[in-house]
Amino acid sequence: MRDRPTTPRCGTYCLIALCLVATLPGGPLKSENRLGLLDARPEKTRSVETVAGFMVPYSQRIPGTEVSFRMVPIPGGKIKIGSPATESGRKPDEGPQFEVTVAPFWMAQCEVSWAEYKEYMKLYGIFKEFDSRQLRTVTPVNRADAVTAPTELYDPSFTFAYGEDLRQPAVTMTHFAARQYTKWMSAVTSYQYRLPCNAEWEYACRAGAATPYHFGAAEDHLGEYAWYFDNADDHPQHVGLKKPNRWGLHDMHGNVWEWVIDEFLTDGYRRFGGKSLTVADSIVWPARAYPLVVRGGSWEEDPPACRSASRLGSHDVDWKQEDPNLPLSPWWFTSDPSRGVGFRVVRSLADLPRPTMVRYWDARVQDVKDDVQNRLDEGRGALGLVDPALPAAIRSLTPPGGK
């Protein structure tokens, strides 16, 4: 029988959420960060009760554009990460299981689309123009507030092999590029956006279910919720067309694999097996350029790869084997399976400490840092300051009526 869960109100999830918010590392919620929060429970909109108020879905417009994306609330709670040994299709890296306590957060309803990602891609030319005019200059003092923009595609035929429809999920970006995207989004909106960690992603995907898929155990129903090998017609599909899970998230199974912040450990969860952890303690912060974790399967995968517990480790050398550049691009992949790799963003209920966010946003692995700096030194990269004033600065580059 398929799960038919209901939205939590004052049950287990809400009680846990109330306890979690009081001890969030960011401290009390700042009044200016109440986007997506209401003081009273809404009558018609799905909500999550916390001590800070009622979390509700909200739309975030990218400043300076007409592009927006939808964020939905995820209640706090506990989850067993990984799959039981008896689950069909289980891989060794999905165990042993361990428990994680998750604080409330918002997650993007859909994967980042080309409509969103192309706004980030535009920054390459914009930052180059700022540099040529000696505007918004990056210095050692303000460099912490700068982001790198992805270079223009050397050969768009790979990345856009299945089209570049603005409603399709953006693909082939590296883990570093996805992280810098979230730093840009955070700085330009003044809200903390980031990649989810492994535990948050699986928790949000399952939406309270312990079955292989968030809708139950029978893969016969997968086509109602996911684009995968049997129904995707050999290419990624527009985001948000399939049924969402109980918490309003679309495409958690299939369409594209999704980056999380964690490093992929070849021995699975052995270091965590049987333990009960917080989200912070469960994160495997990357100590090397690869392998890193992508979750959820893609349009070219069979059902077992689309299960809630399924994971894949990236391999920068193999995924960039067609890249003619030296060093290889820090921003783009050029080989499969990266045409089936994208991401979505999350936002914590209470702001995380700045040092923690820096770990989510910036390259911490020396090899990646060196590759980025090499590109910048050779003029093949673009670095620019990002803050709420950026959209106005961009508009000032082209006077009204100009080209």
N, C-alpha and C positions, 0 to 999 in steps of 0.2 A: 504494500500500500504506500502511495506517495505521501510525503509530508505535506501537511496543510497548516503550517504555523501561522500565528497571528502576530500582529505588532505588539511588542511588550509595552505594558503600561506601568503597573506598580509591582511586577513580579520580580523574579530573580535578577534579570538584567538591570532593572532600574535600581534595585537595592545595592548591587555591586557598583553601579555607576556613581551612586551617591557617595559611597565610601572612597572610590578612586579619585574623584575630582578634588576632594579635600586634601589629598596628598600629592597632587600632580607636581612634577618638578618645576614647572613654570610659576608656581605660586598662584595667588588669587587672580582671577580673570580681569584684565584691564577693561575699563569701560569702552575704550575705542576699538576693542576686538570682539564686539558682540554681534558681528555679522552672523546670521543664522541662528540667533538666540531670541526667544521671546520670554517675557516674564510670566505669562499665563499659558496654560495648555490650549493650543488651537483646537477648534471644534472639528475641522474637516481635514487638516493637514497632518500627515504622520509626524510624530514627534518622539523625542527621547528625553526623559526627565533626568535632570542633573541638579546639583546644588547651585549651579550657575544660572539655571533657567531651563527652558525647553528647547532642545536642539531641533531645528527644522531644516528642510531642504532650502537651498538658496541658489541663485544664479550669480556667478562671478563674471563680470564683463572685463575683458582685457583692456586696460586704460588706453585711450587713443585709437581704439578700433571699435567695430560693431560686433566683434566676435565675443561670445560668452560660452561658459560651460556650467553644468549643473552639479552641485555638491549635495550629497544626502547624508543624514546622520547615522552613525553606527553606534549602538549602545555598548557600554562596557560589559565585561563578562569574562568567563573562563573558557578555555578551549584546549583540547588535546591535539597538539600539532603532529602531523604525520598520519600514516595509515596503519591499521592493525595488520598483523601478519597474515590474517585470513582474507584480506581484501583482494579481489580479483584485479590483476593488472599491477599490483604493487611492485615497486622497485626497491632495491636495498637502501637507497639513499632517503627513503621516506620513513625510516625508523631508526631506533626505537622511539615510540611515542613519548611525549612529555607535555606537561601542563603549563599554560601561560595565562596570566591575568592581564587582560587588555583594558586600557582606559578608553573612554568614549572619544570618537574622532569623526570627522567628515571624510568621505571618499567621493571622488568624481564618479558620477553616475555612469559615465562611459569612458572608454579609452581616449586619450588625447588624439584629436582628429587633425587632418592636414590643415583645416581652417585655423586651428590654434597654433600648430607647430610652424606653419609658414610665417606667422607673425614674428616668431623667434628667429627664423631663418633670415628675415629681412634685416636683422641687426648687423649682419656682416657688412653690407654696403653702407649702412648708416654709421657704424663705428669707423669705417674707413674714411667716410666723409668728415666726421668729427675730427679725426686725426689730421686730415689734410688741412683743415681750417684752424687747427690748434684750439679746438673747443672741447670742453669737458675732459681735459687732459688727465690721464691716469698717472698717478705718482706713487712712490713708495708709501706715502701717508694714507692715500685713499684706495689703494689697490684691493684691499679687503672687500670693498663694495663694488668691485668690477666683475663682469662675467665675460666669458669668451662666447662668441657667436659661431655657429657651425659654418665651415667654409662652403663656398658654392660647390655644388656637385660637379666633380670632374667628368663623370659620365652618368647623366640622369636616367639612362635606360634601365639600370638595375633597380634603383630605388623606386622608380615610377613604372616598373614593368607591368604592374596591374592597374595603372592609372594613378592620377593624383586628385581625384574627386575630393572636394573639401570635406565631404561627409565620411570618407574612409579614414580608418585609423592611420596615423603617421607611423612609419616603420623605418628600419635600418639604422636608427640612431644608436650610438654607443651608450653604455652606462654613464660615462662621463658627460656626454651631451644631454642625457635625460636629467642628470643632477643639475647641470648648469641651467637648463630650462626652468627647473623648479626654483632656483635662486633668482633668476630673472623675474619669474612670476611673483615671487615673494616681495622683491624689492620694489617692483612697479605698482603693486597693489597694497603694500604694507601689511599683508597677512602672510603667515608662515605656511607656504606650500612646500611639499617634499615628496620623495618616493616613500611608499609604505615599506615597512620591514617585512620580512618573511612571515612572522607570526600574525601581524595585522592583516596581511593580504589573505592568508588562509582563513583567518577568523571571519573576515568580511565575506569571503566567497562562500563559506559554509552557512553563514547566517543562522547559526544554531543547530544545523543538521550534523549528524555524525555519520551519515551515509556517504558513499563515494562521490555523489553529486549533490548539490544543494537542494535538488528537487526530489531526491530519493536514490534508490540503488539500481533501478532498471535503466540501462543505457538506451532502451527503446524510446525513451522520451527526450533524449538529448537534443534532437532536432528542433524541439520547441524552444530551447533556451540557448542553443549554440550553433555557430557556423563551424563545421569541421569537414573532414575529407569527403564524407558521403553527401553533403548538401551544399557545399560552398561554391561549386562550379569552378574549382581551381583558382580562386582568388579571394582576397579579403573583401568583406562586405561593409556597407555603411554601418556605423556604430548605432546601437540602440534599437535595432529592428526586432530582435528576439525578446522573449519574455524575460523580465528581471527576476532576481531572487527576492526573497521575502523582505529584504531591506532596501529594495529599489535599485540594485546594481545590475546593469546589463553587461552581457558578454564576459562574465567572469570565467565561463567555460568557452574555450574556442575563440575564433576570429583572429586574435594575435596573442602570442606570449607576452607577458608583462614583466618589466623590470621591477625588482625589489632591491633594497639597499645591500642585502647580504652577500657575502662570499659563499660560494658553493663548496661544501666539504664533501670529499669523496667517500668518507666513512659515514655519511648521513648525519643523524642526530646523536651519535654515540656519546658525545660529551654532555648531552642534555638528558639522556634517557632516564625516565623515571622521576625527574626533578619537577619542582613547581617553581616557576620563574615569573618575574615581571617582564614586560616587553623589552625594557632597556637591557636586562640581563640576557635576553634571548638573542639579541642581535649579534651576528658574526660580521663585525666591521671588516671590510676588505683590507687584506694585508698584501695583496698581489693584484696584478691587472686582470687576471682570469684564473679559474672560472668564477663567474658571478651568476646569481640566480635569476631565472625568468620563470614565471608561473602561469598556469591555466591552459596551456595548449594553444593551438592555432587552427586556422582554416585548412591546413594541409595535414593535420594529425588525425589518427584514429581515436575512438572514444577513450581508451585507457589513458592517453596523454592529456586528456581534458579533465580528468578527475580533480577534485578539490586538493588532494595531496600531491598531485603530480608536479615535478620540478625538472628543470633542464639547466645544465651548466654551460655558460658561454665559453667560447674559445677564440680569443682575439686573432690568433694567427690563422686558423682555418676560416673564420668569418671575414677575414680581410685578405684572403689569398689572391684576389683579383685586383687589389689596390696597387697602382703603379707608383705611389708616392713613397718616399723614404724621408723621415720615418713614416710609418703607416698612420693614416688619419686618426686623430683622437676623437673625431666627431661622427664618422660614418663607417658602416660595414659595407662590404661589396660582394659578399657571398652568402649563400643559403646556410642555415635557415633564417637569416636575419630579415628576409622579406616578410617573415611572420613574427617579428618582434617589435613591440611598442611599449607603452606604459600608461599609467594613470596616476593622478596626484591625490594626496591626502592632506588634511590639516588637523592638527590636534585641537582639542577643546580649549586648553590653556597653552599659551606660548611656551615653547621649550627654551632652555637657556641658549644664549647665542653660541657658545662653543659646541653644543650638541648640533645645532642647525648647520654650523660650518662643516661638521663631519658629514652631514647629509648632502651638502651642496658642492663642496670643493674636492678636487683630486687630493687624495692622501697618499697614494702609491707613487713612489719616486719615478718609476718608469713612465707613468702617465704624465706626471708633472714635467718631466724632461721632454717628452714628445710635444706637449703643448707649448712649452717655452721655446723649443727649437722652431716650431712653426711661426711663433710670434717674432722671433729674432730674424727670421728670413722674410718676414713680411707676408707670409702665407696664412696668417691667422689674424683675428680681430678681437681686440679687448676693449671694453667700454664700461663706463660707470652706469649703474642702473639705480634709479630712485624714482619717487613719484613725479619728479619734474621732467623725466625723460620724454614723455609724450609731447609736452610743449616744446622741448628742445628739438625734437624731430620735426614738428610742424614749422619751426623757425628756419629749417634748412631750405624749405621751398616756399617762397612768398605766395600768397593767394594769386591764383591764375598762372603760376609758374608750372614748370614740368619737372 
